[in-house]
Amino acid sequence: MNAGGKNKPMNITGPCTTCAEFQEQLPELFESGVDLKEQEHLKTCEQCSALVDDLEYIAQQAKLLLPIHDPSPAVWDNIQSSLAGEKQNAGANPTSSSAPSHTK
C-alpha cells in the first residue's frame, strides 16, 4: 500500500508507462515475486529491461554471500570466552599495552 492507503497495481500495463513510473514500482514488484519479464513496460523498454536483469543478477549473487549455516552456539561461546579473557588480562595489568612500544 502507498501512503494514501490505496493498493498499487502489481502489473504495470499500457505503453504509456514511463521509465520513472516503472522504476518507482520496482521494489514492490521484486518483493511481490511476480515474473517481471511479463511486465508490458519491459517488453518495449531496453533500458529498464537491462536494469531489471542487472538487479536480478545482483540479488542472486547477494544470496551467495549469506552464510549457508549459522555457526554453532559453541563458536559464540568461544568468542565470548576469549573476549572475557582478554578483558580480564587487560584489567589485571593496566600499565601494559598490547601495542608494540616505539620508544628509542
Buried (B, 14 or more C-beta within 10 A) or exposed (E): EEEEEEEEEEEBEEEEBEEEEBBEBBEBBBEEEEEBEEBBBBEEBEEBBEBBEEBEEEEEEEEEEEEEEEEEEEEEEEEEEEEEEEEEEEEEEEEEEEEEEEEE
